[in-house]
Structures are given as C-alpha cells and as structure tokens.
Amino acid sequence: MKDFTTDVIVIGAGHAGIEAALASSRMGVPTVLFTINLDAVGNMPCNPSIGGSAKGHLVFEIDALGGEMGYAADRATIQSRTLNLGKGAAVHSKRVQADRNEYKSIMKRTIESEPNLRLVQAEVVRVLTEGEGDSLKVKGIVTHLGEVWECKKVIIAAGTFLESQIFVGDKVYSAGPDGMMPAKGLSSSLAELGIALQRFKTGTPARVHRRSIDLSALEEQTGEDVPTPYSALTPEEGTDEVNKVSCHVVYTNKRTHEIILDNLDKCAMYSGNIVGTGPRYCPSIETKLVRFADKERHQLFVEPCGLDTDEMYIQGFSTSMPTDVQYEMLRSLEGFENAEIMRYAYAIEYDSAEPTQMLPTLEFKRVGGLYGAGQFNGTSGYEEAAAQGLVAGINAALSVKGEEPMILTRDSSYIGTLVDDLVTKGTSEPYRMMTSRSEYRLLLRQDNADLRLTEIGYRVGLISEERYARFLEKKELIEKEIRRVERTTVPPSDEVNAFLLEQGSTPISTGIKLAELLRRPELSYEALGAIDKDRPALPRSVATTVAIQIKYEGYIKRELGEVARQRKLEEKLLPSDISYKDILGLRLEAAEKLDKIRPMNIGQASRISGVNPADISVLLIYLSGLKNK
C-alpha cells in the first residue's frame, strides 16, 4: 500500500528547496521533496561559486540558523577568497569556488540520509486546495504521473523551471537550465488560485575547455592564505588546505565590442524574442556594452567548474548570441584565440511569483499553507534562494507544530532584509542582495552572524545542544576578551613607543588602554599582540569579532540607536482587517498600496513604495484613535 500523505511538500530540489526540506524535516515534521531530476539535486546551473559581496553574509547567516549551504560549501571548496578587504569590516565578504559535482553529491547524500525526509523524482503540476475565495487552504498536490499527495503545507521552490524557455540567437525552445525538462502546468494551477505571476529572464555564459585557453596570457588569482570556514561545524584548523586551484582574469577589448555590437540584432535579448525582465546587477555582456557604451573594456573571470572536469566558466560573459557569434566573441579575448566551447551560453525566461502576495513568513496571503522560496519569488542567486528556503521551511514546520512563526527583522540579518524587501517593496527584476540594501551594515557583519542568529536556530530546533554549548563558549570568550582589552592599560616604555613608531602611530607619554590603541586606524588587533603580553590564545574567529567590536564601537552604538528608534515603529501593530480606504486623510495611492501589501506594523508600512511620511502620520493618528475607543 502506497503512503501518499505527509505534512510538508517541497517542490524543487535546488538551493531553496534543499534548505526548506532539510529545515522542515529536522524540526520533526515529515517532509517530501520533489524534483524533476534526481541527478540535479543541488545543481549549480550558473557559476559553481558560493558567496561574494553580501551573498557571503547570507551564507554565514544560513549556517547560524542551522541551514546546510555553508557546511556543504566548506567541504566542496576548491578556492577561497575574502572580497573587499581594502574596505571596512561591514563589507568583507567570503566567496568560494566550489567543485560543482562534489557540492551536488554532498547535498544529495545529506538529503538521502535525513530520516524524516523523502526524496522523489516527479514533476508537480497542480496544487490542491479546499475552501473558497480568500479562505483557500492547501490540501495536497498532483504529479505529472497522476499521483495525489495529501499534505498540510506546500513550499514552491521551482527555480527557473516554470514554463521556462531557452534562447540562443533566434533559436527558442522549451527547456529548463542545463538542458533539463521545463515545468509545465504548475503555473496555470497557481494562476487559477489567484496567484499573480511575472516573467523574468536570466542567463549564463559559455563553458570553455581548459586545454583551449592559454592561461599564461591571463592574470592569475590565487586563494587567500588563511580562509575562515562558512560553517561553525567546520573546524578552523586545516582550512589553509582548501585552495586547490587558481582562477584567472581576462578583459574584453575593442574587437570584442565590435563583434557584439555588429551582431546585436541577432541577440535574443535585443531581437524582441525575450519579454522577461533580466537582472540589473548581473547583466549579459551585450547589455553591459549598451548600458556602459563609454567603457573600453570589461573584466571577466575564468573559473574552474571542479577538479574532475576541464570545463571553465567565463564569469561576466553571459550572452544569448547565436553559437557562431559566441565563438567570435570568445576568440577575440586574449588567450582564447583557440577557444573550444563545451556548453553554449543561453538566456532563460521563466515564471515567478509577485512576492508582495506573501507574508514575512513567505506564506501566500491568499492561500493558507502555500509558501514560496528562491527564484520563484523573483530573486537571483543561490544564496538568496537558500536563505528564503530556510525561512519558508522553518515557518512551514512551525505552523504544522502550532508554534509562533519566525520573522527575521531588518536589523537582525541580511535574510530579514531580503525577505522584507521582497514582501514589502516587491521587485520588478530579479532581486540580488547587496550590502547597500541594508541600513544596518555594520551590525550585520559576516563575523557576527552566529551571535545574531544562533539563539533563533536553537530555539526552532535546528541547532544541536552540543553546537549551542560551543556557541555559548565562543560568546563568553568574545565578551571576556573585550572586557580585558578595554580594561588593560599599556604603560609608556621604549619598547612600546618603538612599536608605535614602526606602525606609523603616535608614541605615548602616559598609560593608555589597549582599546584606545586598537581604535587608532593604523593599528590592528593582530599587530598589538607584540605589546599585549597577557593576551590569551584565542580562536581566529573570536579575535576577529573582538577587534571589530572595539574598533568600530562608536559607529556600532550609533546604528543601535537607529535600530531602537525603528523598533518603536515595528511595535505599533496594524489590525489585519483594517480598511485603508476609509481612513480620513490617507492619500488614494497610499491606501491602495497599503491595501495590497497589508503591512503588519507601522515600520513595514513606512517602507512601502508610494507611502510617504505624511501617510504614516495619518496612520499613527488613526491607531491612536483606535486605542482611545
């Protein structure tokens, strides 16, 4: 007898679906994960890298909450680098080049080993509901084979597969990424439920055989000497062995640009075939040339796809040109004169949901028990997808268990910022996380992700007792060392002043606190070890956080003050049944926007596009009137 009943069903086994399914099942809720192809679990159809500017922050946060991406990335890393080290600590971002096949293999083994999780190869074509109108509720799904599965919650993490089409020059055909099947039928099922869909586009560059590239003509990029792992489960010791490959840099040139511009009419993006909106911050090379016409060259990164393959990924060279033009473009690059293409570049167009239809839990307002995550929600990037999958999986499981939802705030995390941006502002193009999207960048550093979020991960049940005990020990070490540095006085001496002069710093004539020395821009915590004779031996991650917390103390206190002010607005809750059009003094545009988004509080209302400070004042007066009734 077949058992087609479970609590949570996750549709799609990409980065969003994996995190959703693992979170739900690990929280004790029976879960089934559906995928079109078992061999594509955890696939990286674009660059096999994890992290980068702001994205690295997301990976650290996913790990702090008990997610899987960081731990898998650590084990699949073939090169690690930290970006933006020449800038402030707020924007330091880890990025690794991962072995594509190893990452997929790790994720598939992890899912198969989870006792409360089933992995099934089948395409889901319909979501079943009960109820009417605005009181619809999920009750199951139907697969393309006609199987009906009953469930309480459904999480859609369909990536770029919904009614997807591939574009290469004037050639258009139905397919998912990497030549897989598209997902047919689910879009129309969602439309019948009243879910608004939008059409987005993304793309990927060609993969070139290593032997056909003269790497000696390119700039070499090696990994960092002492990498910091993404995951608290990965020991810091031995991470200096993760760098197994070099990446390289090449630049477009005048000839490259001439080829692209002369063939612009053949490009699917400019021929009128594509109607979907593409990503602003990761555009095709032809879009770069049109948008930045005065730029003489564009930087491209040549990156290995793994240790067991000769495929090289040309980051920054995404295109939808015909294959013959792709060859011309590539062979115009220095070192690529004999380039052999292994996989052609293409653009892909797909359906996604308009995310303002969702609550901050990522549950659809219109259909109870239906959640969205990842590129289905209008985002781009593996890290953004995994973060949403984790949020949706946690909240679906909490709902099944009858517990309060997990809603991450903007001041708690980049994940909270990402979700708030999506459900409050929506997106008219594939959304990409950037540090500039957060007003609390100095609070949301990658080094303190565990301090911000591990308590939450432990509370929902994704952080083990053993890991939580280690976290508390680390937290105590940080607090103890900060106190020591703030209280320790360094007396003047010839040795101390010689050290200060050597570091380009002013000598001292009276005693000075270590913390004051650390706040000098030219001095680092590491360097001060030369005169800090009583410094205890500390893990690298502890020392990093201590140094940043002390050095940026004034700025951090300023941001915390802003958090406190904003929190007062977040605490002013708006009734769920409020009729905005009946509020006297509220502008029509604001009333329409508020009615569509249905914000949970004044803080969220203030971030809605089209709602201005005068509208917020009206809402505050209205709330005050409700209290006095």
N, C-alpha and C positions, 0 to 999 in steps of 0.2 A: 504493500500500500504506500502510495506516494504522499509525502507530507509537504504540502504547498502552503503552509501557514507559518508566519514569522511575525516579529514585532516591527522591525525596521528593514526596509528595502532601499539599497543604494543603486542608482543607475549610472554606470560608468566607472571603470577602474583606472582612471588617470590619477593625477596627483590630488584632486579634490575628493574623488570617490574613495581612494585608499584611506585618507585621513578620516573621512566620515565613517567608513565601515569599521576601521580599527577602533576609533573612539567609542562608537556605539557598543560594539561587542565587548570591549574591555571594561565597559561600565556595567556589564552584566545583562545586556539586552540582546536577545537572539537577533542576528542580523544576516541578511543575504546580500551579496554584492554581485551584480550582473555586469557582464562585459561582452562586447561584440566578439572579442577575440582574446582567448586566454594568453596567447603569446605576446600580447601588447599591454599587459598589466604594468603600470608604472612607466609606460613608454615616454621617451623624450623626442617628439617629432621635430622639434627645433634643436637649438644648441644643447648639448649634454652638459650644461653647467647649472650649478645651484648657487643662488645668492647674487651679490652685486649691490650696487648702491640702493639702499632702503630694503631691497629684497633679502639681503643677508640678515637685516634686523628681523624680518618676518620669520626666517628660518630659526633663529635663536628663540623667538617667542613661541613658535610652534613646539619646539623642544621643551621649553619651560612649562608649557601646559600639558605635556605628556604626549605630544604628537610624534610621528615617526620620521619625517623627512630629514631632519638633521642627522639622526643616528645612521640612517641609510647612506646619506651623502658622505659622512665621515669614512665609512667603510669602502665606498666606491671612488674616493678621491684619487686622482692621478696628478693634480696640481692644485696648490692652494695659494691664494694671494689676498692681501687686505688692501682695498682701494681707499683712496683719499687720505692717506697717512700724512700728506702735507697740509691737510686742513684740520679743523677742530674735531674733537673726540665724538661729537654728535653725529658726524657723517662717516666715520670709519666703518667700512662695510666689507665683510668677508665674502669672497667668491671662490668657488672651487670648480675646476674642470673635473667632471665625473666620467667614469667608464660607463658608457651608455648601457651596454649589455649587463654589466655587473650590477648596476643600480636596479635594472628591471628584475634581474634574478633575485636580488636581495628582497625586494618588495614582494615578489610573488611567493617566495619561501615564507616570509613573515606572515602574509595573509593565510597561506595554507596551514600554518602552524597554530593559528588562533582558534582555540576550541569552540568559541561561541559564534564563529563566523563561517558561512558557506560561500564559496566562490562558484558561480555558474556562468557558463558561456551561453548567452541567449540575448537577443535584442528585445528590449521592452518597447512595445508600440502603443500602449494605452495605459492611462492612469484611471482607475475606477474610483468613483466617489458615491456617497449617499447624501441625502438631504437636497435642499433646493435653494436657489437664489444666493444670498450671502452667507448661508449656513451650510455650505458644502463641506464634506469631510472625507478624507482619504479612507478607502477600504481595501484597496489592492491594486494589482497591475495585471496586464496581459502581455505575454511574449509573442514573438512572431510565429512560434510553433503552436500557438493557441492555448498554452498553459495559463491558468488563472491562479495567481498567488494572492492570498489574503494577508493583509498587514495593517498596522496602525499608523505607520509613518512611511513616507517616501521621500528620499533625497535625490534630486536630479543633479547629476554631475556629468553631463553629456559632452563636455568639452566643445570641440568644433565639429561634432558629428551630425548635428540636427539639420537634415535636408542639405547636407554640405555638397559643394561643387568645387572642382579644381579648375584652375585657369592657367594655361601655358600658351602665351600668344593668343591665337584665335581658336585654340582647342579648348573646349569646355566639356567636362564630363562629371557625372555624379560619383563622388568618392570621398572617403574620409582622409585624414593625414596618412602619409606613408603608404598610400595605395590600398588602404583598408576600405571596408564597405561603409557607406553612409548610413545614418539612422533615419529610416523612413517611417512616417506615421505618428510618431510621438508629438511632433509639432502641432499637427491638426487636432490631436487629442487635447493638448493643452489649450489651444485656441477655443475649442468647444467649452472648456471650463472657464473661459473668460480671461485667460492669462494673455497679456499683451506681449507680443514678440517683436524683436527688431533684427535687422540683418546687418551683421558685422563681417569684416574681412581681415585676414592676416596672411602672412606669407613666410616663406623660408628660402634660404639661398641654396645653391648647388653644393653637392658634396664632391670633392675632387680627390683623386688617387694621390697618395703621398709621393709615389715614385715619379710622378709627372711634375712635381713642384721643385724648383731649385731653392731649397730653404736657406742656402748660404747667401742668397741675394736679399733675404728679408731680415728685419730686426728681430732678435730673439728676446723672448720674455720668459724668464725663469720664475720659479715659485719662491715664496718667502722662506727665510731660514727657520723661523720658529712659529709654525701655524698654531692657532687656537682652535680646537675642535668645536663644531656646532653643538654637539650634544654633551650633556652632563654625564651620559652613560659611557662616553669615550674618554679613556684616560689621557691626561695631558702628556704623559711620558710617551715617547716614541712617535709623536706627530711630525717630527722632523724627517721622517722616512716616507711621508706621503707623496712627496714631489718626485714623480717618475717620468714626466715628460716636460718638454718646453713648448710654449706657444710662440707664435710669430706675428709680426705686424707688417702689413703692406699698405700701399696707398694707391688710390685711383689717380689717373693722370689726364692730361689734355686729350689724348687719343681715346681713353675710356669714355670720357664725357661726350666726345664727338659721336662715338658709336651709339651710345644710349640715346642721345638727343635726335640723331638721324633716324632712329627706329622707334621713336616714341609712339607713333601711330599703330605700331604692331603690338604694343604692350597692352595686356588686358586691362590694366588699371586706367589707361587713357583712351581705349578704343570704345568705351561705353558699355562693354560687356558686364563689368562689375558694378553692382548697385550698392553693395555694403560699404560701410564706413571703416576705414583702416586705422591702425594705431598711430597716434600723433608722435609718440616718443620712440617708436621703433619702425620707421617708415621704410619702404622699398628704396633701392638706390636711385631709381628713376624719380621718385617723389623728392628725394634729397636734392637732386640736381635741379628740379623745377623750383623747389621751395628756397633753395640757397644757391641761386644762379651765379652769385659772385664768388663762390668758394672754388678755389683752384684744385683742391684735392680732398678726398675723404678717407679717413682711417679705416682699415679693415683688419680683422683679427683672424689668423689662421690657427685653428684649434683641433687637436686630435679628438676623434669620437670614442676612442678606447684603446686598450693595449692589445686587443686581439683583432684589430681591423686597421686597414690603411686609409679609411675614409677620413678626410679632413673637412672641417666645417669652416666656411668663409663668413664669419660674422660681420654684418653690416652690408652684405651684398645681396640681400633679398630682392627678388625680381619676379615678374610674370612675363618676361620676354619669351619669344619663340626659342627653341633649342639652338638653332644656328646662331642667333644673336647672342645667346648665353655664352657660346664658345668664343665668339669675337670679343665680348666684354672681358671674359676671364683671361684670354691670351694677350690682352693689351696690358695686363698687370706685370710688373717686374717679377721675374722668377716663375711666371705662369705661362711662358711662351709655348709650352708643350702640354698644357693642362688637359687631363683626361677626366671628364665628368662621369661620376658613378651614379649619382642621383640628380635629376634636373630640379632646378628651382621652380616653385609654383606659388600661386596665390590660392587661398581657400576662403570661400564665403559660406556662412552658416547662420542658423537662427540662434538668438539668445533672448533671454527674458529681460524686460524692463525692470530694473531692481527696486525702483520705488514702490513696487507692488508688495514688497516684503517688509516684515518687522525686523528689528535689530537682531532677532534670533535667526534670521534668514528663512523664517516660515512665511508662506504666502498669506496675506490678509484674507484673501477671498476663499482659499481652500485650506481648511484646518488639517494639519498633519502633512502638508506638502512643503518641502524645503528646496531651495536652490543653492548651488555652490559652484564656484570656479568660473570658467569661461562662459558657461551657461548664464551666469549673472552679469556678463558684459565686461569681464576683466581680461587681461592678458598676463601671461607668465605663470610658470609652475608654482612659484612661491605664493602668489596671490591666491591661486586655486587651492593649494594645500591649506592655507590659513582659513579660507571660507569653509572648506570641507570639515575641518576640525570644529569650527563654530557650529555648523549645521549638525554634525554627528553628535556633539555633546548635547546640544539643545533638544534634538530628537529623543535621545536616550533619557534626558532629564524629564521630558514631557511624558514619556511612557511610564516612568517611575513616579510620576505625580509630584515632582520636585520643582522648585523655582528655577526659571531659566538663567543661563549665563549670558549677561550682556556686558561686553567689554567697553569701557569708556575711551574717549579720545586721549585722555591723559594717562591711561593705563598702558597703552600699547599702540603699535602701528596696525595691529589687527583690528583694534577698536576703531581706529581712524579709517581704515579701509572699509569696514562694514558701515560705519556711519556715513561716509561719503556716498556709498552706493545707495543705501536705503533713504537717505535724506535729500541728496542732490541728484541722484541718478547719473547716467553717463550716456553721452551721445556718440562715444567712440570707445574702443577697447581701453579700459582703465588700467593704468600702470602705477604702482606705488612708487613714490619718490619722497625723499626726506623733506622736501619743501612743502609737502601736503600737510605736515604736522606742525602745529603751533607750539608743540612741547618737545622739540627735537632733543634738547639737552637732557630731558628726563627720560627719553625713550632710546637710550643707547643700547648697542648690542651687548655690551659687557654686563649690563644690569638687568637683562631680560628675566633671569631667574629670580632676582629679588622682587620684580614687579608681578610675576605671574605664577610662580611655583605654588604658592599658597592656594591659588584658584585651582590649579591642576590637581593638587592633593585633595581639595575639598570635593571635586566632582568624581574623583576616583581613578585618575589616570597616572598619578604619581605614587609609587610604592612606598611603604613605610621605610624601607632601607634607604631609598633615594631621598626621601624627605628628611631623614635624620642627617644625611650627608649635607643636604642643603642648609639645614639649621646650623650645622657646624661651620660651614663656609660663611654664613651670615654673621655668626658670632666672631669669627676671625676678622672679618672686614670691620665690624664695629669696634673691636678691641684695638686693631691697628690704627684706625682713625683717631681714637682717643689717645693712643700713645704718641702719635705724630703731633697732635695738637698740644699735648702737654709737655713734650720733650724740649728742653732748652739746649741750644748749641752755644757754648761759650766761645768768645773770640780766642783765636790762637794762630800761630804762624801757619800751622798745617791747614786750618780751616780757611784762612784768607788766601793762602796759595791755591787751594782748591777752587775757591770762588773766582779768583782772577783767571785761572785756567779755563773756567766755564764761561768767561765773559761777564761775570756778575760782580756787584759791588762788595768790597770787603766789609766786615762788621767790626764795630768797636765795643759793642755791648752784647750781652746774650740775646739770642733770637730763637723763637720757636721754629722747630722743623717745618711746621705747617706754613709759616710765613715764607721760609726759604722756598718751599715747594710751589708757592703761588707766584714766584718770580717766573716770568715766561721762559727765560733761558735755562732754567733748572728743571730736571726731571726727577721723579722718584727713584728711578734706577741709578742715576748719577749720584744722588745724595747718599747712596749706600756707602760711598767712600768715607764720609764723615759721620755716618749714623752707625756707631759701633755696636749699639744694642739691638739692632734690627733683627727680628726673628726670621727664620726661614719660612717663607710663605709660598703657596701655590701661585703660579703666574697669573691666574685669573683673579685671585684675591688682590694681588699687588696692583693690577690694572685698575680695578674698581676703586681702591683706596686712593690712588693717585688722582684719578679723575674727580672723585667726590670732593677732595680737598682743593685741588687746583681751580675748579670751577664753582666753588661753594657759593659765591655771591650771585652768579648767574642762575644757579640752580634754585636758590631761595627766591629769586625774582619770578621764575617760572612757576614755582609752587604757590606763590601769592596769586598769580593769574588763575591757576587751577582752582584755588579756593573761591575766587570770585565767580568763575564759571560754574562751579559746582552748586552754588546757590540757585542759579537758573535751572540746572538739571533737577534740582529737588522740587521745583514747582511743577507738579504733575498736571497734565491736561486731561479732562474726562474723555473717555473713549467715545462717548455718544454726543460730543459737543457739536452744535450746528453753527459752523463758522459764518454762514451767510446771514445768520440772524444777529450777529454781534454788531452793535451800532458803532460806527466809526472805522470799521475794518474795510480796507480797500477791496474792491472786487477781485483783483488779481491775487491778492494775498489770501482772501477767503477761498478761492479756487485751488490755489497751491496747498493750503493747509488741509482742505477737504480731501485732496488727492493723497497726500503723504500721511495724514493723520498722526502727527508727531506725538510722542509720549510725554514730552515736557517742554517747557519754555526754551531751554537750552537748544534742544533739537529744532524747535520751531525757528529760532533765530538763525539757523544755518541753512534754511531753505531758500533757494534762489527765488527772488521775487517777493520775499518778506523782508520789509525794512524795519529799522528801529522804531519808527512811529507805530507800525503794526504790533510790534512786541509790547509797546506801552499800552496799546488798546487791550491786548490780551491780559496783561498784568492787572489792569483796572477791572476787566471782566472777572478774572479769578478772585480778586479781592471782593467783588460784589457777591460772588457765589458763597464765599466764606461768611459774609455778614447776613446771609439769608437765614 
